[in-house]
Amino acid sequence: MTSRRPSSPVAIGATQPPDVEGLERVVLDGLEAQLELEGVQIESASLGGADAGSVRFERTHLQDVDLSGSRLRALRLLDVAGERIDAANGDWGGAELRRVHLTEARLTGLDLSEARLEEVSFSGCKLDYANLRYSVLRHVTFEDCVLDGADFQAASIEATRFSNCQLREADFSKAELSHVDLRGSELALAGSVLGLRGAIVDSLQLMELAGALAHELGIAVEDD
């Protein structure tokens, strides 16, 4: 009889930081389709409303960059660090983000539908009303983030952590979750609570979700 090794614990959250050492500082005053930038540092750029498909940033450090209202379909961010980025109400549908760390970013209403995020961390970011429908998240960390009204419908989310986040009216309907840690975050969800199947919650969160769970399962709760 052979013994079976215990399975290794799943690493939840981002584990690979971006590689942004030895960058060249450049001035960027516009974006164009299929632009590729690598090994650069960009500060205080005003790129709001930019409309350019298939833009690629690799090994890039962004600071105080305005991308609000930008339409950057099929954007690729590979090994990117960003502080105080403003991408509010942008359209980044189908984007690929890999080894990306964003701090204090304003991403309110950002469209990341059908995007793929892997080894990505958001710290102190505003993602309220962000659209992540049909997106794929692998090893992602949300820490101290506002995600009120965020839409995760039909998303595939794995090995992801929400730490001290606000998720009021966030929607996980028909999402597929595996090893998703929601402990310590504020949950007052919209849509189906059953979309949290595969998530980890604490006992207080479970109590707060109990009424919605009972309703969806057809359980009547009546006290004599």
N, C-alpha and C positions, 0 to 999 in steps of 0.2 A: 504493500500500500504506500503510495507516494504522498508526501505532505504537500499542501498547497501554500505557497508564500502569501502572506497578507498583502493585499494591494496597497500601493503607496498612496498617501493622501493627495488629493487633487489640489494643486496650487490655485488659489482663488484670487483673482485680481491681476493687474499688470505685474510682470516680473522682469521684463527686459527694458531698460531705459534707452532713450535715443542716444545715438553717437553724434555729438555736436561739438567735437573738439577741433581746434585749429581751423576756424572759419575765416573767410575773407569778408570784410564789411563792404557792402555794395548799396547803391542808391537805386530804388525801384520806383518808377513813376507810372507804370502801367502794366497790364497783362494782355497777352495775345494767345490765340489758340496754339496748343501744342508747345508752349513755352516750357523749357526744362532748366531748372536752377539747381545747382549742387555745390555744397561746401561753402555756403554764404551766410552772412548775418545781415538781417534787414531790420532797420529801426524807423519808427515814425513815418510809415508809408501810408498815403491816402489812396486806397484802391477801391473805395466804395462804389458799388454799382458796376463793377467790372463784369464783362460778359465774354468768357473765353473757355472753350472746351478742352479737355485733355491736358490741363496744366499739371506739371510735376515739380514738387519741391522735395529734394533729397539732401540729407545732412544739412539742415537749415535751421537757423535760430531766428524767430520772429518776435519783435518787441514793439508794442504799441502800433500795430498795423490795423488799419481800418479796411475791412472787407465786407462791410454791411451792405446788404442787398445785392451781393455779388452772385452771378450765375456761372458757376464753375462745375458743370456737369463732368463726371468721370475724373474728378480731381484725384491726384495721388500725392499723399504726404507720407514720406518714408524717412524715418529718423529725423523727426522735427520736434523742436521745443518751442513753445510760444507763451509769452506773457502779455496779458491784457489785449488779446486779439478781439476785435469786434466783427463778428460775422452774423449779426442779427438779421433775420429774415432773408438769409441767403439761400440759394438753391445749389446744394452740393449732392444732388441725387446720384447714386451709383459710385460715390467716392470710395477710395481705398485709403485707410489710415493704418499704418503699421509702425510700431515703436514711436508713438507720438505722446508728448506730455504737454498739456495745456493748463495754465494757471491763470485764474481770475479772468477767464474769457467770457465775453458776452455773446451767447449763442442762442438767444431768444428767438424762437420761431424758425430756426435753421432746419432746412430740409436735408436730411440724411437718409431718405428712403432708399432701400435696396443698396445701402452702403455696406462695406465690410470693414470692421474695426478689430484689430488684433494687437495686443500689447499696447493698449492706449490708456492713459490716465487723465482724468479731469479733476482738478483741485480748485475749489472755491469758484466754480463756474456757474453761470446762469444758463440753463438749458430748458427753461420753461417754454412749453408749447413747441418744443423741438419735435420733428417728425422722423421717427426711426422705424417706420413700417417696413416690414419685409427685410430689415437689415440683419446682418450677422455680426454678433459680438463674441469675441473669444479673448479671455484674459483682459478684461477691461475693469478699471477702477473709477468709481465716482466717489469723491470725498468732499464733504461740505458743499454739496451742489444743490441748486434749486432746480427741480425737475417737475414742477407743478404743471399739469396738463400735457406732459410729454406723452407721445404716442408710440408705444412699442408693439402695436398690433401685428400679429403674425411674424414677429421677429424671432430669430434663433439666438438664444443668449446662453453662453456656457462659461463656467469658471470666472464669474464676474461678481464684483463686490460693490454694494451701495453703502457707504459709511457716513452716517450723520447727514443724510440727504432729506430733502423735502420732496415727497412724491404725491402730493395732494392732486386728486383727479387725474393721475397718470393712468394710462390704459394698457394693460397687458393681455387683452383679449386674444385668444388663439395663438399666443406666443408659446414657444417651446423653450423651457428653462431646464438647465442642468447645472448643479453646483452654483447656484446664484444666492449670494449672502445678502439679505436685506436687513439684518439685525442692526438695531440702533437708528434706523431711519423712520421717518414719519409716513405712514401708509394710510391713505384715505382714497382708495382707488375708484376710478370710473370703469365702466365696462365690467366684464366677467372676472370675478375673483378667482375662478378656476384656472385662469391663465397663469396663476402663481404656482401651479403644480411643478415640482422640482426645485422650489426655492427653499431657503433656510430663513425662518423667522424666529423671533424670541417669544416668550410666553405672553408678554404684554401685547405684542402685535397680534398674536393669535386670538386673544380675547377681543380685540377691537375688530377683527375680521370675522368673528364667529357669527354675528347676525347675518352678514351678507352670504357667508358660506351656507348657513342653514337655509336661507331663502332659495339659493340656487340649487340646492340638493332636495328641495321640496320638504324640508323638515319643519314641522310646526312646533314652536316653542310656546307652551302655555303653562302658566302657574295657577295652581288652585287658589 
